[in-house]
């Protein structure tokens, strides 16, 4: 494939054949000689004091029972990120093992180490923990403990509302979600005292953040830890923070002087893994008589769970800063309070605050259209941001975009101009609705690095700081490098996922890999080409000849790329049908138009959009992490936490708009989360449209919709 054909080529992932042949190597495939296994004793209570822990002395195969008292001096609580201007209560950071108190059902209390996994699980049942049960707080608005708080805005909000011809209000809520990756969490930890090096194989989204977290928790220099991420079977945000169990396994391996493995089972993942969303808000929008948006007030409450993990503050902060969406609203006042509840902590889940903001503001805009009588498409057009760069009232700087072009293409693909709801009274008594939604999302930002070396025979080895877990880094970065170097793509080999050999960086999350790590690859390739041209004096380099002549002095290059955030965007249209007799919702069709800047590989972008959309459809139709009044999780299996199958996925039509970002040499933005961001508000608005303006909260279950259709006062879905 020639140079001009590489950027924008829809090439399949190179790892697919290896995955399909079963040649992948996951954490559970790692075997270290002399390895023991860990199982965890978990709290059965949502909130309780720990009065005593009694451990068995003679269980078969038992090596040790490790509690907070055993490792207390050797570990620290989790480090917690502090987004710009956000107040963070660092005293409430998650402990490695519970010490004196538990704050959610499923919290790890003790690690049981035995010769086999089965023996460890058997011995865990013999550990006797006595608890003093305490009341559980489950609603963030009722919590008296604030874990995070952020307030922001600009402009004269009071004056905007005083001048308004219309003031529209709305209250919205999103339930908690479970990432449920195919591969659950796990690790193998081995300590070598001779080298004073702890090696941890970990199912994670990258090597850098888990290493930094372990360095803090274990109070060890980063150089004393080697972090290896093998193949990863999904993450969706849930593996950006190491599990408390992984920190406990690492501390236990060092304490006992033996390698230890932990592989999470599905029940543990569903009740003990970080959850996403869990946010509600009250919004007010001020509009002029002609529909121009004058000001916005928003107060959000985020259910953060019992403790702060490293990235727990990020999603609510993201939701708050993106709450004005794609609209030119000069005056805004926004506050988000992250409250303690007695549930498992929350963290990033695909979209990580972006869908939350889009859901709320797009529902509010639809309500404004109903209140003002201005068509929902026209109301959006009148208020779209059209000049870039644009600084929002919440302090974000949007780099580029063409929101109206996204909207036009989405309506064109829908082929109906976003027509209003119609009601069918025929067989089955069905109502239909159409929903329109636009979104903008923060992507990129920070820094990443890459190293590239000319190898024997004219091939190239690239080490990237960014690790893949399904996104297709290997083929995408190879396309970038091959294009810059003018070589066949098969001559490019990528290496990821080992802190001993990978260059420094931040990690894979937030739709940032191509914009950040891809740009580092591009800059390193440009540097290598410049070196080669200087050596050979030729504009077109004969790489094979150069490799032969240079020998061990073959050229190599390294690059570090840093930039501000980039902002992807899109427009979605959904068509739904509700059976009035049963309340059953069917999403008939979804139109997805996304602007991710320059597309390096449209095939992979298409896959990311479809994957994100299907995940959001699950959020709309079935998914919700449910707790009872005592804080007990009621969705501990896939019988209770229902995932979509292919049978529930409607036809999805995709379209692309490309407005390159000026912030990186590729013009790239991010595509990993757009489907998850745009689908939710589009389907939600379609459901509200079908219900004639009555709104329920997702998931849109048959019971909720039947009650709404039949004017049952319990049908509001709260």
C-alpha positions as CSV (number, residue, x, y, z in Angstrom):
1,X,0.0,0.0,0.0
2,X,1.5,3.4,-1.0
3,X,2.0,6.3,1.2
4,X,-1.0,8.3,-0.1
5,X,-3.3,5.4,0.6
6,X,-2.5,4.9,4.3
7,X,-4.1,7.8,6.2
8,X,-7.9,7.3,5.9
9,X,-7.6,3.6,4.8
10,X,-10.1,1.2,6.5
11,X,-7.6,-1.5,7.4
12,X,-8.6,-4.3,9.8
13,X,-6.9,-4.8,13.1
14,X,-3.7,-6.8,12.9
15,X,-4.3,-8.7,16.2
16,X,-7.7,-10.1,15.2
17,X,-6.3,-13.3,13.7
18,X,-4.3,-14.0,16.9
19,X,-7.4,-13.3,19.0
20,X,-9.6,-15.6,17.0
21,X,-7.1,-18.4,17.0
22,X,-6.9,-18.2,20.8
23,X,-3.3,-17.1,20.9
24,X,-3.9,-14.2,23.2
25,X,-2.3,-14.2,26.7
26,X,-4.4,-12.6,29.5
27,X,-3.4,-12.2,33.1
28,X,-5.0,-15.4,34.1
29,X,-2.7,-17.2,31.7
30,X,0.4,-15.9,33.6
31,X,2.0,-18.7,35.7
32,X,5.0,-18.0,38.0
33,X,6.8,-20.9,39.7
34,X,5.7,-21.2,43.3
35,X,2.7,-19.1,42.8
36,X,0.0,-19.0,45.5
37,X,-3.6,-17.7,45.0
38,X,-5.7,-15.1,46.8
39,X,-9.4,-14.9,47.6
40,X,-11.1,-12.1,49.5
41,X,-13.3,-11.9,52.5
42,X,-15.8,-9.2,51.7
43,X,-18.2,-7.2,53.8
44,X,-21.8,-8.4,53.8
45,X,-23.0,-5.0,55.0
46,X,-23.3,-1.7,53.3
47,X,-22.1,0.1,56.4
48,X,-20.8,-1.3,59.6
49,X,-18.0,-1.2,62.1
50,X,-15.5,-4.1,62.3
51,X,-15.3,-5.3,65.9
52,X,-13.1,-8.4,65.4
53,X,-11.5,-10.7,62.8
54,X,-10.8,-14.3,63.7
55,X,-8.7,-16.3,61.2
56,X,-8.4,-20.1,60.8
57,X,-5.2,-21.8,61.9
58,X,-5.2,-25.1,60.1
59,X,-7.3,-24.8,56.9
60,X,-6.0,-27.0,54.1
61,X,-3.4,-25.3,52.0
62,X,-3.6,-22.0,53.9
63,X,-0.6,-19.8,53.8
64,X,-1.8,-16.6,55.4
65,X,-4.7,-14.4,56.1
66,X,-3.8,-10.7,55.5
67,X,-5.8,-7.9,57.1
68,X,-5.4,-4.2,57.4
69,X,-3.6,-4.7,60.7
70,X,-1.0,-6.9,59.0
71,X,-0.1,-4.5,56.2
72,X,-1.2,-1.2,57.7
73,X,2.3,0.2,58.1
74,X,3.3,-0.9,54.6
75,X,0.5,0.7,52.6
76,X,-1.2,4.0,52.2
77,X,-4.8,4.8,51.0
78,X,-5.3,5.4,47.3
79,X,-4.1,8.6,45.7
80,X,-7.0,10.8,44.5
81,X,-6.9,13.1,41.5
82,X,-7.9,16.7,41.9
83,X,-9.5,18.3,38.8
84,X,-9.0,22.0,38.2
85,X,-10.6,24.0,41.0
86,X,-12.4,21.0,42.5
87,X,-12.5,20.6,46.3
88,X,-11.5,17.0,47.1
89,X,-11.8,15.4,50.5
90,X,-8.6,13.3,50.4
91,X,-9.2,12.0,53.9
92,X,-11.9,9.8,52.4
93,X,-9.6,7.9,50.0
94,X,-10.2,4.2,49.6
95,X,-8.1,2.0,51.9
96,X,-6.4,-1.2,50.6
97,X,-8.3,-3.4,53.1
98,X,-11.0,-2.2,55.5
99,X,-9.7,-1.0,58.8
100,X,-12.3,-0.6,61.5
101,X,-15.2,0.2,59.2
102,X,-16.8,-1.0,55.9
103,X,-18.7,1.4,53.7
104,X,-20.2,-0.8,51.0
105,X,-21.3,-4.4,50.6
106,X,-18.5,-6.3,48.9
107,X,-15.6,-4.2,50.3
108,X,-12.5,-6.3,50.8
109,X,-11.8,-6.9,54.4
110,X,-9.1,-9.6,54.3
111,X,-6.9,-11.4,51.7
112,X,-6.7,-15.2,52.1
113,X,-3.6,-16.7,50.5
114,X,-3.5,-20.4,49.8
115,X,-1.8,-23.0,47.5
116,X,-4.7,-23.1,45.0
117,X,-7.6,-20.8,44.2
118,X,-10.1,-23.3,45.5
119,X,-8.3,-23.7,48.8
120,X,-8.1,-20.0,49.2
121,X,-11.9,-19.7,48.6
122,X,-12.6,-22.5,51.1
123,X,-10.4,-20.9,53.7
124,X,-12.0,-17.5,53.2
125,X,-15.3,-19.0,54.3
126,X,-13.6,-19.8,57.6
127,X,-12.6,-16.3,58.4
128,X,-15.0,-14.9,61.1
129,X,-15.6,-11.2,61.0
130,X,-17.8,-9.6,63.6
131,X,-19.6,-6.4,62.5
132,X,-21.6,-3.7,64.2
133,X,-24.1,-2.8,61.5
134,X,-24.8,0.9,61.0
135,X,-27.4,2.8,58.9
136,X,-26.7,3.1,55.2
137,X,-27.1,6.3,53.2
138,X,-28.1,5.6,49.6
139,X,-29.1,8.9,48.0
140,X,-26.5,11.6,47.4
141,X,-28.9,14.4,48.2
142,X,-29.5,12.9,51.6
143,X,-25.8,12.4,52.4
144,X,-24.1,14.6,55.0
145,X,-20.6,13.9,53.7
146,X,-19.3,15.8,50.7
147,X,-16.4,14.1,49.0
148,X,-16.0,16.5,46.1
149,X,-17.4,19.9,45.1
150,X,-16.9,22.1,42.1
151,X,-18.5,25.4,41.1
152,X,-17.9,27.3,37.9
153,X,-19.5,29.7,35.4
154,X,-19.3,33.1,33.8
155,X,-21.4,36.0,32.9
156,X,-24.3,37.7,34.7
157,X,-26.6,34.8,35.2
158,X,-29.2,36.7,37.3
159,X,-29.5,39.3,34.6
160,X,-29.9,36.7,32.0
161,X,-32.8,35.1,33.9
162,X,-34.4,38.5,34.7
163,X,-34.4,39.4,30.9
164,X,-35.8,36.0,29.8
165,X,-39.1,35.6,28.1
166,X,-39.1,31.9,29.0
167,X,-37.5,30.0,31.8
168,X,-37.6,26.2,31.5
169,X,-36.7,23.8,34.2
170,X,-36.0,20.1,34.4
171,X,-34.8,17.5,36.9
172,X,-32.9,14.5,35.6
173,X,-31.2,11.3,36.9
174,X,-29.1,8.5,35.5
175,X,-28.6,5.2,37.4
176,X,-25.4,3.5,38.2
177,X,-24.0,1.2,35.5
178,X,-21.6,-1.8,35.6
179,X,-18.8,-2.0,32.9
180,X,-18.9,-5.8,32.9
181,X,-15.9,-6.5,30.7
182,X,-15.5,-10.0,29.3
183,X,-12.3,-10.4,31.2
184,X,-12.7,-9.5,34.8
185,X,-10.0,-7.8,36.9
186,X,-6.9,-9.7,38.1
187,X,-3.2,-9.7,38.7
188,X,-0.1,-11.7,39.5
189,X,2.5,-10.1,41.8
190,X,6.0,-11.4,42.3
191,X,8.7,-9.7,44.4
192,X,12.5,-10.3,43.8
193,X,14.4,-9.2,47.0
194,X,17.8,-9.5,45.3
195,X,16.8,-6.7,42.9
196,X,14.3,-5.2,45.2
197,X,11.8,-5.2,42.3
198,X,8.1,-5.9,42.4
199,X,6.7,-7.2,39.1
200,X,2.9,-7.0,38.6
201,X,1.1,-8.4,35.7
202,X,-2.2,-6.6,35.6
203,X,-5.4,-6.4,33.5
204,X,-5.4,-2.6,33.0
205,X,-5.9,0.1,30.4
206,X,-2.3,1.1,30.5
207,X,0.9,0.7,32.5
208,X,1.5,4.2,33.8
209,X,-1.4,4.9,36.0
210,X,-1.5,1.5,37.8
211,X,2.3,1.9,38.3
212,X,1.9,5.4,39.7
213,X,-0.9,4.2,42.0
214,X,1.0,1.3,43.3
215,X,4.1,3.4,43.8
216,X,2.0,5.7,46.1
217,X,0.1,3.0,47.9
218,X,3.2,0.8,48.6
219,X,5.4,3.9,49.2
220,X,7.9,2.5,46.7
221,X,9.8,4.4,44.0
222,X,8.5,3.8,40.5
223,X,11.8,2.3,39.5
224,X,11.2,-0.5,42.1
225,X,8.0,-1.7,40.3
226,X,7.7,-3.3,36.9
227,X,4.1,-3.2,35.5
228,X,3.2,-5.5,32.6
229,X,-0.2,-5.3,30.9
230,X,-0.7,-8.4,28.6
231,X,-3.8,-8.8,26.4
232,X,-6.8,-7.2,28.0
233,X,-10.4,-8.4,27.5
234,X,-12.2,-5.1,27.8
235,X,-12.2,-2.3,30.2
236,X,-14.7,0.5,29.3
237,X,-13.1,2.8,31.9
238,X,-13.2,0.2,34.8
239,X,-9.5,-0.7,34.6
240,X,-8.0,2.7,34.7
241,X,-7.6,2.4,38.5
242,X,-6.1,-0.7,40.0
243,X,-8.5,-2.6,42.3
244,X,-7.9,-2.4,46.0
245,X,-7.5,-6.2,45.7
246,X,-4.6,-5.8,43.4
247,X,-2.8,-3.5,45.9
248,X,-3.5,-6.1,48.6
249,X,-2.1,-8.9,46.5
250,X,1.0,-6.8,45.7
251,X,1.5,-6.0,49.4
252,X,0.9,-9.7,50.4
253,X,3.4,-10.9,47.8
254,X,6.1,-8.7,49.2
255,X,5.2,-9.5,52.8
256,X,5.2,-13.3,52.3
257,X,8.0,-13.5,49.7
258,X,6.0,-15.6,47.3
259,X,4.2,-14.8,44.0
260,X,0.5,-14.4,44.4
261,X,-2.3,-14.4,41.8
262,X,-5.9,-13.1,42.0
263,X,-8.5,-13.5,39.3
264,X,-11.8,-11.9,40.0
265,X,-15.0,-13.9,39.4
266,X,-18.1,-12.5,37.9
267,X,-20.0,-12.0,41.2
268,X,-17.0,-10.0,42.6
269,X,-16.9,-7.9,39.4
270,X,-20.6,-7.1,39.5
271,X,-20.7,-6.1,43.2
272,X,-17.1,-4.9,43.9
273,X,-15.9,-3.3,40.6
274,X,-16.2,0.4,40.2
275,X,-19.5,1.6,38.7
276,X,-20.3,4.5,36.4
277,X,-22.9,7.3,36.1
278,X,-25.1,7.7,39.2
279,X,-25.8,11.4,38.9
280,X,-28.8,13.6,39.1
281,X,-29.4,17.3,38.5
282,X,-31.7,20.3,38.5
283,X,-31.4,22.6,35.5
284,X,-32.9,25.9,34.5
285,X,-32.6,27.5,31.0
286,X,-33.4,31.2,30.3
287,X,-34.4,32.0,26.7
288,X,-35.3,35.2,24.9
289,X,-38.6,35.4,23.0
290,X,-36.9,34.3,19.8
291,X,-35.4,31.2,21.4
292,X,-31.9,32.5,22.0
293,X,-30.4,30.9,25.1
294,X,-29.4,33.5,27.6
295,X,-28.3,31.7,30.7
296,X,-28.2,28.3,32.4
297,X,-28.2,27.2,36.0
298,X,-27.3,23.7,37.0
299,X,-26.9,21.9,40.3
300,X,-25.8,18.3,40.1
301,X,-25.4,15.6,42.7
302,X,-23.1,12.7,42.1
303,X,-23.3,9.4,43.9
304,X,-19.6,8.6,44.5
305,X,-20.0,5.6,46.9
306,X,-18.2,4.9,50.1
307,X,-14.7,6.2,49.3
308,X,-12.7,8.0,46.7
309,X,-10.6,6.0,44.3
310,X,-8.0,7.8,42.1
311,X,-10.3,8.9,39.3
312,X,-13.7,9.0,41.2
313,X,-13.7,12.9,41.0
314,X,-13.3,13.0,37.2
315,X,-16.7,12.1,35.7
316,X,-18.8,14.5,37.8
317,X,-16.3,17.3,37.1
318,X,-16.5,16.5,33.3
319,X,-20.3,16.4,33.4
320,X,-20.4,19.8,35.1
321,X,-18.0,21.5,32.7
322,X,-19.7,20.1,29.6
323,X,-23.3,21.0,30.7
324,X,-23.7,23.8,28.2
325,X,-23.1,21.3,25.3
326,X,-22.8,22.6,21.8
327,X,-24.8,25.8,22.6
328,X,-23.6,29.4,22.8
329,X,-24.7,30.2,26.3
330,X,-22.8,33.2,27.6
331,X,-24.0,33.1,31.2
332,X,-23.9,29.9,33.3
333,X,-23.7,29.0,37.0
334,X,-22.9,25.3,37.7
335,X,-22.3,23.4,40.9
336,X,-21.7,19.7,41.3
337,X,-21.5,18.0,44.7
338,X,-20.0,14.5,44.9
339,X,-21.6,12.8,48.0
340,X,-20.7,9.8,50.0
341,X,-23.1,6.9,49.8
342,X,-22.8,3.4,51.1
343,X,-22.2,1.8,47.8
344,X,-19.2,0.7,45.8
345,X,-17.2,3.7,44.6
346,X,-17.9,5.1,41.1
347,X,-15.4,6.0,38.5
348,X,-15.0,6.4,34.7
349,X,-17.4,4.4,32.6
350,X,-17.4,4.8,28.8
351,X,-18.1,8.5,28.4
352,X,-17.2,9.4,32.0
353,X,-19.5,12.4,32.5
354,X,-20.0,13.3,28.8
355,X,-23.2,11.3,28.4
356,X,-24.5,12.7,31.7
357,X,-24.1,16.3,30.5
358,X,-25.5,15.5,27.0
359,X,-28.5,13.7,28.5
360,X,-29.5,16.6,30.8
361,X,-28.9,19.5,28.4
362,X,-30.5,17.9,25.4
363,X,-33.6,16.9,27.4
364,X,-33.8,20.5,28.6
365,X,-33.6,21.8,25.1
366,X,-36.4,19.6,23.9
367,X,-38.5,20.8,26.9
368,X,-37.7,24.4,25.8
369,X,-38.9,23.6,22.3
370,X,-42.2,22.3,23.7
371,X,-42.6,25.3,25.9
372,X,-41.7,28.0,23.3
373,X,-43.4,26.3,20.4
374,X,-40.1,26.6,18.4
375,X,-39.3,23.4,16.4
376,X,-36.7,21.4,18.2
377,X,-34.4,21.4,15.2
378,X,-34.8,25.2,14.7
379,X,-34.2,25.9,18.4
380,X,-30.9,24.0,18.2
381,X,-29.8,25.8,15.0
382,X,-30.4,29.2,16.5
383,X,-28.1,28.5,19.4
384,X,-25.2,26.4,18.0
385,X,-21.6,27.6,18.5
386,X,-20.3,28.6,15.1
387,X,-17.0,30.3,15.8
388,X,-13.9,28.5,17.0
389,X,-11.9,28.4,19.1
390,X,-14.8,28.9,21.6
391,X,-14.5,29.4,25.3
392,X,-17.5,28.1,27.2
393,X,-19.0,29.7,30.3
394,X,-17.6,26.7,32.3
395,X,-14.1,27.4,31.2
396,X,-13.5,24.9,28.4
397,X,-11.9,25.9,25.1
398,X,-13.4,24.1,22.1
399,X,-10.8,23.7,19.4
400,X,-12.9,23.2,16.3
401,X,-16.2,21.8,15.0
402,X,-19.1,22.2,12.7
403,X,-22.1,21.3,14.7
404,X,-24.6,22.4,12.1
405,X,-23.0,20.2,9.5
406,X,-23.3,17.2,11.9
407,X,-27.0,18.0,12.5
408,X,-27.7,18.4,8.7
409,X,-26.1,15.1,7.9
410,X,-27.9,13.3,10.7
411,X,-31.2,14.7,9.5
412,X,-30.3,13.8,5.9
413,X,-29.6,10.2,6.9
414,X,-32.8,10.1,8.9
415,X,-34.5,11.4,5.7
416,X,-37.4,13.0,7.7
417,X,-36.1,16.3,9.0
418,X,-36.7,15.2,12.5
419,X,-40.5,15.2,12.2
420,X,-42.6,15.2,15.3
421,X,-44.2,12.4,17.2
422,X,-47.0,10.4,15.6
423,X,-49.3,8.0,17.2
424,X,-50.5,4.7,15.7
425,X,-53.8,3.4,16.9
426,X,-53.7,0.3,14.8
427,X,-53.1,-3.3,15.7
428,X,-51.3,-3.4,19.1
429,X,-51.9,0.3,19.8
430,X,-48.4,1.5,19.3
431,X,-46.9,5.0,19.8
432,X,-43.7,6.1,18.0
433,X,-41.3,8.9,18.7
434,X,-38.2,10.5,17.2
435,X,-35.4,12.0,19.2
436,X,-32.6,14.4,18.2
437,X,-29.5,15.1,20.2
438,X,-26.2,16.8,19.8
439,X,-23.1,16.4,21.9
440,X,-19.6,17.7,22.4
441,X,-17.0,15.7,24.3
442,X,-13.6,16.4,25.7
443,X,-10.8,14.2,24.4
444,X,-7.0,14.1,24.3
445,X,-5.0,16.4,26.5
446,X,-1.9,15.8,28.6
447,X,1.1,14.0,26.9
448,X,2.3,10.8,25.5
449,X,5.6,9.6,24.0
450,X,7.0,7.2,21.4
451,X,10.3,5.7,20.4
452,X,11.2,4.4,16.9
453,X,14.2,2.5,15.7
454,X,15.4,1.3,12.3
455,X,16.0,-2.4,12.5
456,X,17.9,-4.9,10.4
457,X,16.6,-5.3,6.9
458,X,14.9,-1.9,6.9
459,X,12.1,-2.7,9.4
460,X,11.0,-0.5,12.2
461,X,10.2,-1.1,15.9
462,X,8.0,1.4,17.6
463,X,7.5,1.5,21.4
464,X,4.4,3.5,22.4
465,X,3.5,4.8,25.8
466,X,-0.2,4.1,25.0
467,X,-1.5,0.5,25.5
468,X,-4.4,-1.0,23.6
469,X,-7.3,-3.0,25.0
470,X,-9.4,-3.4,21.9
471,X,-9.1,-0.1,20.1
472,X,-6.6,-1.1,17.4
473,X,-3.5,0.9,18.3
474,X,-1.3,-1.5,16.4
475,X,-2.7,-0.9,13.0
476,X,-3.5,2.8,13.5
477,X,-0.1,3.7,14.8
478,X,1.5,1.6,12.0
479,X,-0.5,3.6,9.4
480,X,0.7,6.8,10.9
481,X,4.4,5.7,10.9
482,X,4.3,4.1,7.5
483,X,2.8,7.1,6.0
484,X,5.4,9.5,7.4
485,X,8.3,7.2,6.5
486,X,7.1,6.2,3.1
487,X,7.4,2.4,3.7
488,X,5.0,-0.6,3.5
489,X,2.9,-1.0,6.6
490,X,4.1,-4.5,7.2
491,X,7.5,-3.1,7.9
492,X,6.2,-1.5,11.1
493,X,6.1,-3.4,14.4
494,X,4.5,-2.0,17.5
495,X,5.4,-2.8,21.2
496,X,3.2,-1.9,24.2
497,X,2.5,-2.6,27.8
498,X,5.7,-3.2,29.7
499,X,7.1,-0.4,32.0
500,X,10.6,-1.9,31.6
501,X,10.6,-1.2,27.8
502,X,7.8,1.3,27.1
503,X,8.5,5.0,27.0
504,X,6.9,7.2,29.7
505,X,3.4,8.4,29.3
506,X,-0.1,8.8,30.8
507,X,-2.3,6.1,29.4
508,X,-5.2,4.9,27.4
509,X,-8.5,6.6,28.3
510,X,-10.8,9.5,27.4
511,X,-10.6,9.0,23.6
512,X,-7.0,10.3,23.6
513,X,-4.8,7.6,22.0
514,X,-4.6,8.8,18.4
515,X,-4.5,12.5,19.2
516,X,-1.8,12.1,21.8
517,X,0.1,8.9,21.3
518,X,-0.5,8.9,17.6
519,X,0.9,12.4,17.3
520,X,4.0,11.3,19.3
521,X,4.5,8.4,16.8
522,X,4.2,10.9,13.9
523,X,6.7,13.3,15.4
524,X,9.2,10.5,16.1
525,X,8.8,9.2,12.6
526,X,9.4,12.6,11.2
527,X,12.6,12.9,13.3
528,X,13.8,9.5,12.1
529,X,13.2,10.5,8.5
530,X,15.0,13.8,8.9
531,X,18.0,11.9,10.4
532,X,18.0,9.4,7.5
533,X,17.9,12.2,4.9
534,X,20.8,13.9,6.6
535,X,22.8,10.7,6.5
536,X,22.0,9.7,3.0
537,X,21.5,13.1,1.3
538,X,18.4,11.6,-0.4
539,X,14.8,12.9,-0.3
540,X,13.6,9.3,-0.7
541,X,15.4,7.0,1.7
542,X,16.4,3.5,0.9
543,X,15.8,2.2,4.4
544,X,17.1,-1.3,3.8
545,X,20.4,0.0,2.4
546,X,20.7,2.5,5.3
547,X,20.2,-0.3,7.8
548,X,23.0,-2.4,6.2
549,X,25.5,0.5,6.0
550,X,24.7,1.9,9.5
551,X,24.9,-1.5,11.3
552,X,24.5,-1.0,15.1
553,X,24.6,2.7,14.5
554,X,21.1,2.6,12.9
555,X,19.1,5.8,13.5
556,X,16.6,6.0,16.3
557,X,14.3,8.7,17.5
558,X,12.1,9.6,20.4
559,X,9.3,12.1,20.8
560,X,7.1,13.5,23.5
561,X,3.8,15.2,22.5
562,X,1.7,17.4,24.7
563,X,-1.4,19.5,24.0
564,X,-4.6,20.9,25.4
565,X,-7.8,19.0,25.1
566,X,-9.5,18.5,21.8
567,X,-13.3,18.3,21.4
568,X,-15.2,15.8,19.3
569,X,-18.9,16.2,18.6
570,X,-21.8,14.7,16.8
571,X,-25.5,14.6,16.1
572,X,-27.8,11.6,16.6
573,X,-31.4,10.7,15.6
574,X,-33.3,7.8,17.2
575,X,-36.7,6.3,16.2
576,X,-38.5,4.3,18.9
577,X,-41.8,2.3,19.2
578,X,-43.7,1.6,22.4
579,X,-46.3,-1.1,22.7
580,X,-49.2,0.5,24.7
581,X,-50.4,-2.8,25.9
582,X,-47.2,-4.0,27.4
583,X,-45.0,-0.9,27.6
584,X,-42.2,-2.7,25.6
585,X,-39.8,-0.3,24.0
586,X,-38.2,-1.0,20.6
587,X,-35.5,1.2,19.2
588,X,-36.2,0.9,15.5
589,X,-33.3,2.9,14.0
590,X,-30.4,5.0,15.1
591,X,-28.5,7.6,13.1
592,X,-25.1,8.4,14.4
593,X,-23.0,11.2,12.9
594,X,-19.7,11.9,14.6
595,X,-16.9,14.4,14.1
596,X,-13.6,13.0,15.4
597,X,-11.4,15.2,13.4
598,X,-9.0,13.5,10.9
599,X,-9.8,9.8,10.7
600,X,-6.7,7.7,10.4
601,X,-8.7,4.4,10.1
602,X,-12.4,4.9,9.4
603,X,-13.1,1.1,9.8
604,X,-12.0,1.2,13.4
605,X,-13.8,4.5,14.0
606,X,-17.0,2.9,12.7
607,X,-16.4,0.0,15.1
608,X,-15.9,2.3,18.0
609,X,-19.1,4.2,17.2
610,X,-21.2,1.0,16.9
611,X,-19.7,-0.4,20.1
612,X,-20.4,2.8,22.1
613,X,-23.9,3.1,20.7
614,X,-24.7,-0.5,21.7
615,X,-23.4,0.1,25.2
616,X,-25.6,3.2,25.4
617,X,-28.6,1.2,24.1
618,X,-28.0,-1.2,27.0
619,X,-28.1,1.8,29.4
620,X,-31.4,2.9,27.8
621,X,-33.1,-0.5,27.7
622,X,-32.0,-2.8,30.5
623,X,-28.9,-1.8,32.5
624,X,-29.0,-0.5,36.1
625,X,-27.1,-1.4,39.2
626,X,-29.8,-1.8,41.8
627,X,-29.5,-1.6,45.6
628,X,-32.2,-2.4,48.1
629,X,-33.1,-0.1,51.0
630,X,-30.3,-1.6,53.1
631,X,-27.6,-1.0,50.5
632,X,-27.4,-4.6,49.3
633,X,-26.6,-5.0,45.6
634,X,-29.4,-6.8,43.8
635,X,-27.7,-7.1,40.4
636,X,-25.0,-9.7,41.2
637,X,-25.4,-11.8,38.1
638,X,-26.3,-11.5,34.5
639,X,-29.7,-12.8,35.3
640,X,-30.3,-9.5,37.2
641,X,-28.0,-7.2,35.3
642,X,-29.1,-7.7,31.8
643,X,-26.8,-7.0,28.8
644,X,-28.1,-6.6,25.3
645,X,-27.8,-9.3,22.7
646,X,-27.5,-8.8,19.0
647,X,-31.3,-9.4,18.7
648,X,-32.0,-6.1,20.5
649,X,-29.6,-4.0,18.5
650,X,-31.4,-1.9,15.8
651,X,-30.0,-0.9,12.4
652,X,-27.4,1.8,13.1
653,X,-26.5,4.2,10.2
654,X,-23.3,6.1,10.7
655,X,-21.9,9.2,9.1
656,X,-18.7,11.2,9.6
657,X,-17.9,14.9,9.6
658,X,-14.2,15.8,9.8
659,X,-13.1,19.2,11.2
660,X,-9.4,18.7,12.0
661,X,-8.1,19.9,15.3
662,X,-5.4,22.6,15.2
663,X,-3.9,21.2,18.4
664,X,-2.0,18.2,17.0
665,X,-0.1,17.4,13.8
666,X,-2.6,14.7,12.8
667,X,-5.7,16.9,13.2
668,X,-7.2,14.0,15.2
669,X,-9.7,14.1,18.0
670,X,-11.3,11.1,19.6
671,X,-13.8,8.4,18.5
672,X,-13.9,5.9,21.4
673,X,-16.9,7.4,23.3
674,X,-19.0,9.3,20.8
675,X,-21.5,6.5,20.4
676,X,-22.0,6.2,24.1
677,X,-22.5,9.9,24.4
678,X,-24.9,10.7,21.6
679,X,-27.1,7.6,21.7
680,X,-28.4,8.1,25.3
681,X,-30.0,11.6,24.8
682,X,-31.3,10.7,21.4
683,X,-33.1,7.6,22.6
684,X,-34.3,9.4,25.7
685,X,-35.7,12.3,23.7
686,X,-37.4,9.8,21.4
687,X,-39.1,8.1,24.3
688,X,-40.3,11.4,25.7
689,X,-41.6,12.3,22.2
690,X,-43.5,9.0,22.0
691,X,-45.0,9.7,25.4
692,X,-46.3,13.1,24.3
693,X,-43.8,15.1,26.4
694,X,-43.9,13.0,29.6
695,X,-40.5,12.0,30.7
696,X,-39.2,8.9,32.5
697,X,-35.6,8.1,33.5
698,X,-33.5,5.3,32.0
699,X,-33.5,2.4,31.8
700,X,-36.8,2.6,29.9
701,X,-38.3,-0.6,31.2
702,X,-41.7,-1.9,30.2
703,X,-43.1,-1.2,33.7
704,X,-42.1,2.4,33.6
705,X,-43.4,3.1,30.1
706,X,-46.7,1.2,30.7
707,X,-47.4,3.3,33.8
708,X,-46.4,6.5,31.9
709,X,-48.7,5.6,29.0
710,X,-51.6,4.9,31.4
711,X,-51.0,8.0,33.5
712,X,-50.0,6.0,36.5
713,X,-48.5,8.4,39.0
714,X,-45.7,5.9,39.7
715,X,-44.6,6.1,36.0
716,X,-42.1,8.9,36.4
717,X,-39.3,6.3,36.8
718,X,-37.8,8.0,39.9
